[in-house]
Amino acid sequence: MMRRTGQIFAAVFIVLGALLVIRGLWNGVWPVSLQLIAGAALIVYGVLRLRVL
């Protein structure tokens, strides 16, 4: 049960991260926005969490 919940949370982190990256790229890559950095961090955290589970 806990493994499934962890997978769901990891998937949510990845989706939220992807949305933040898309929003950060909306007006161009430079200057790097906080949304882009936060989105990338959420994606990395979600992927690492999936690998650990």
N, CA, C and O atoms as a GROMACS GRO file, in nm:
protein
  212
    1MET      N    1   0.082  -0.120   0.000
    1MET     CA    2   0.000   0.000   0.000
    1MET      C    3   0.086   0.126   0.000
    1MET      O    4   0.060   0.220  -0.076
    2MET      N    5   0.189   0.129   0.084
    2MET     CA    6   0.276   0.246   0.092
    2MET      C    7   0.354   0.266  -0.038
    2MET      O    8   0.381   0.379  -0.079
    3ARG      N    9   0.391   0.155  -0.102
    3ARG     CA   10   0.464   0.165  -0.228
    3ARG      C   11   0.378   0.232  -0.335
    3ARG      O   12   0.427   0.316  -0.411
    4ARG      N   13   0.252   0.195  -0.340
    4ARG     CA   14   0.160   0.253  -0.439
    4ARG      C   15   0.140   0.403  -0.412
    4ARG      O   16   0.137   0.483  -0.505
    5THR      N   17   0.126   0.439  -0.286
    5THR     CA   18   0.110   0.580  -0.250
    5THR      C   19   0.234   0.659  -0.288
    5THR      O   20   0.224   0.771  -0.338
    6GLY      N   21   0.350   0.602  -0.265
    6GLY     CA   22   0.475   0.668  -0.304
    6GLY      C   23   0.485   0.688  -0.453
    6GLY      O   24   0.533   0.792  -0.499
    7GLN      N   25   0.441   0.589  -0.530
    7GLN     CA   26   0.442   0.601  -0.676
    7GLN      C   27   0.348   0.711  -0.723
    7GLN      O   28   0.380   0.785  -0.816
    8ILE      N   29   0.233   0.722  -0.658
    8ILE     CA   30   0.137   0.826  -0.695
    8ILE      C   31   0.195   0.963  -0.666
    8ILE      O   32   0.185   1.054  -0.750
    9PHE      N   33   0.256   0.980  -0.548
    9PHE     CA   34   0.318   1.108  -0.514
    9PHE      C   35   0.431   1.142  -0.611
    9PHE      O   36   0.444   1.257  -0.652
   10ALA      N   37   0.511   1.044  -0.646
   10ALA     CA   38   0.622   1.068  -0.740
   10ALA      C   39   0.567   1.111  -0.876
   10ALA      O   40   0.621   1.203  -0.938
   11ALA      N   41   0.461   1.047  -0.922
   11ALA     CA   42   0.399   1.085  -1.050
   11ALA      C   43   0.344   1.227  -1.044
   11ALA      O   44   0.356   1.303  -1.140
   12VAL      N   45   0.284   1.263  -0.932
   12VAL     CA   46   0.231   1.399  -0.916
   12VAL      C   47   0.345   1.501  -0.919
   12VAL      O   48   0.332   1.607  -0.980
   13PHE      N   49   0.457   1.470  -0.852
   13PHE     CA   50   0.572   1.559  -0.854
   13PHE      C   51   0.624   1.579  -0.996
   13PHE      O   52   0.659   1.690  -1.035
   14ILE      N   53   0.630   1.470  -1.073
   14ILE     CA   54   0.680   1.478  -1.210
   14ILE      C   55   0.587   1.562  -1.296
   14ILE      O   56   0.633   1.644  -1.375
   15VAL      N   57   0.457   1.542  -1.282
   15VAL     CA   58   0.360   1.618  -1.361
   15VAL      C   59   0.366   1.767  -1.324
   15VAL      O   60   0.369   1.852  -1.413
   16LEU      N   61   0.368   1.798  -1.194
   16LEU     CA   62   0.379   1.937  -1.152
   16LEU      C   63   0.509   2.000  -1.199
   16LEU      O   64   0.512   2.116  -1.242
   17GLY      N   65   0.616   1.924  -1.192
   17GLY     CA   66   0.745   1.974  -1.241
   17GLY      C   67   0.741   2.003  -1.390
   17GLY      O   68   0.793   2.105  -1.434
   18ALA      N   69   0.680   1.914  -1.466
   18ALA     CA   70   0.669   1.935  -1.611
   18ALA      C   71   0.586   2.060  -1.641
   18ALA      O   72   0.621   2.138  -1.730
   19LEU      N   73   0.478   2.079  -1.567
   19LEU     CA   74   0.396   2.198  -1.588
   19LEU      C   75   0.474   2.326  -1.555
   19LEU      O   76   0.462   2.426  -1.626
   20LEU      N   77   0.552   2.322  -1.448
   20LEU     CA   78   0.633   2.439  -1.413
   20LEU      C   79   0.742   2.465  -1.517
   20LEU      O   80   0.771   2.581  -1.548
   21VAL      N   81   0.802   2.359  -1.570
   21VAL     CA   82   0.903   2.377  -1.675
   21VAL      C   83   0.840   2.438  -1.799
   21VAL      O   84   0.896   2.530  -1.859
   22ILE      N   85   0.724   2.389  -1.838
   22ILE     CA   86   0.655   2.444  -1.955
   22ILE      C   87   0.622   2.591  -1.932
   22ILE      O   88   0.642   2.675  -2.020
   23ARG      N   89   0.573   2.622  -1.813
   23ARG     CA   90   0.540   2.761  -1.780
   23ARG      C   91   0.666   2.847  -1.779
   23ARG      O   92   0.663   2.962  -1.824
   24GLY      N   93   0.776   2.794  -1.729
   24GLY     CA   94   0.902   2.868  -1.727
   24GLY      C   95   0.959   2.891  -1.865
   24GLY      O   96   1.024   2.993  -1.889
   25LEU      N   97   0.935   2.798  -1.958
   25LEU     CA   98   0.985   2.811  -2.095
   25LEU      C   99   0.893   2.895  -2.184
   25LEU      O  100   0.929   2.927  -2.297
   26TRP      N  101   0.777   2.929  -2.134
   26TRP     CA  102   0.675   2.998  -2.214
   26TRP      C  103   0.728   3.127  -2.276
   26TRP      O  104   0.699   3.157  -2.391
   27ASN      N  105   0.806   3.204  -2.199
   27ASN     CA  106   0.858   3.332  -2.249
   27ASN      C  107   1.004   3.323  -2.290
   27ASN      O  108   1.070   3.426  -2.308
   28GLY      N  109   1.055   3.205  -2.305
   28GLY     CA  110   1.194   3.187  -2.345
   28GLY      C  111   1.278   3.130  -2.231
   28GLY      O  112   1.238   3.134  -2.114
   29VAL      N  113   1.393   3.078  -2.267
   29VAL     CA  114   1.477   3.010  -2.169
   29VAL      C  115   1.556   3.111  -2.085
   29VAL      O  116   1.582   3.087  -1.967
   30TRP      N  117   1.594   3.221  -2.146
   30TRP     CA  118   1.678   3.317  -2.074
   30TRP      C  119   1.601   3.444  -2.048
   30TRP      O  120   1.536   3.491  -2.141
   31PRO      N  121   1.602   3.503  -1.934
   31PRO     CA  122   1.671   3.459  -1.813
   31PRO      C  123   1.600   3.340  -1.749
   31PRO      O  124   1.478   3.325  -1.760
   32VAL      N  125   1.677   3.258  -1.682
   32VAL     CA  126   1.622   3.138  -1.619
   32VAL      C  127   1.529   3.182  -1.507
   32VAL      O  128   1.567   3.261  -1.420
   33SER      N  129   1.407   3.130  -1.509
   33SER     CA  130   1.309   3.170  -1.409
   33SER      C  131   1.309   3.072  -1.292
   33SER      O  132   1.357   2.959  -1.301
   34LEU      N  133   1.253   3.119  -1.182
   34LEU     CA  134   1.240   3.035  -1.064
   34LEU      C  135   1.148   2.917  -1.092
   34LEU      O  136   1.168   2.808  -1.038
   35GLN      N  137   1.046   2.937  -1.175
   35GLN     CA  138   0.955   2.828  -1.210
   35GLN      C  139   1.028   2.717  -1.283
   35GLN      O  140   1.003   2.599  -1.259
   36LEU      N  141   1.118   2.754  -1.372
   36LEU     CA  142   1.196   2.654  -1.447
   36LEU      C  143   1.285   2.573  -1.354
   36LEU      O  144   1.294   2.451  -1.366
   37ILE      N  145   1.350   2.641  -1.261
   37ILE     CA  146   1.438   2.572  -1.166
   37ILE      C  147   1.357   2.480  -1.074
   37ILE      O  148   1.394   2.365  -1.051
   38ALA      N  149   1.245   2.532  -1.022
   38ALA     CA  150   1.160   2.452  -0.934
   38ALA      C  151   1.102   2.333  -1.009
   38ALA      O  152   1.093   2.223  -0.953
   39GLY      N  153   1.061   2.353  -1.132
   39GLY     CA  154   1.006   2.243  -1.212
   39GLY      C  155   1.109   2.134  -1.237
   39GLY      O  156   1.078   2.015  -1.224
   40ALA      N  157   1.230   2.174  -1.272
   40ALA     CA  158   1.336   2.076  -1.295
   40ALA      C  159   1.367   2.000  -1.166
   40ALA      O  160   1.389   1.878  -1.169
   41ALA      N  161   1.369   2.071  -1.054
   41ALA     CA  162   1.395   2.005  -0.926
   41ALA      C  163   1.286   1.905  -0.891
   41ALA      O  164   1.315   1.796  -0.841
   42LEU      N  165   1.160   1.940  -0.918
   42LEU     CA  166   1.050   1.847  -0.890
   42LEU      C  167   1.058   1.723  -0.980
   42LEU      O  168   1.030   1.612  -0.934
   43ILE      N  169   1.095   1.742  -1.104
   43ILE     CA  170   1.108   1.627  -1.195
   43ILE      C  171   1.219   1.534  -1.147
   43ILE      O  172   1.200   1.413  -1.141
   44VAL      N  173   1.333   1.591  -1.112
   44VAL     CA  174   1.445   1.509  -1.063
   44VAL      C  175   1.405   1.436  -0.936
   44VAL      O  176   1.433   1.316  -0.921
   45TYR      N  177   1.339   1.507  -0.843
   45TYR     CA  178   1.297   1.445  -0.717
   45TYR      C  179   1.197   1.331  -0.744
   45TYR      O  180   1.207   1.224  -0.684
   46GLY      N  181   1.102   1.354  -0.834
   46GLY     CA  182   1.004   1.251  -0.865
   46GLY      C  183   1.067   1.127  -0.928
   46GLY      O  184   1.031   1.014  -0.893
   47VAL      N  185   1.160   1.148  -1.020
   47VAL     CA  186   1.227   1.035  -1.085
   47VAL      C  187   1.312   0.958  -0.984
   47VAL      O  188   1.310   0.835  -0.982
   48LEU      N  189   1.385   1.030  -0.900
   48LEU     CA  190   1.465   0.961  -0.798
   48LEU      C  191   1.377   0.885  -0.700
   48LEU      O  192   1.412   0.774  -0.658
   49ARG      N  193   1.265   0.943  -0.665
   49ARG     CA  194   1.172   0.876  -0.573
   49ARG      C  195   1.115   0.749  -0.636
   49ARG      O  196   1.099   0.648  -0.568
   50LEU      N  197   1.086   0.754  -0.766
   50LEU     CA  198   1.036   0.633  -0.834
   50LEU      C  199   1.144   0.525  -0.838
   50LEU      O  200   1.113   0.407  -0.822
   51ARG      N  201   1.268   0.564  -0.859
   51ARG     CA  202   1.377   0.466  -0.866
   51ARG      C  203   1.403   0.400  -0.732
   51ARG      O  204   1.438   0.282  -0.727
   52VAL      N  205   1.387   0.475  -0.623
   52VAL     CA  206   1.410   0.421  -0.489
   52VAL      C  207   1.299   0.325  -0.450
   52VAL      O  208   1.324   0.223  -0.386
   53LEU      N  209   1.176   0.357  -0.490
   53LEU     CA  210   1.064   0.270  -0.457
   53LEU      C  211   1.074   0.148  -0.537
   53LEU      O  212   0.989   0.060  -0.526
   0.00000   0.00000   0.00000
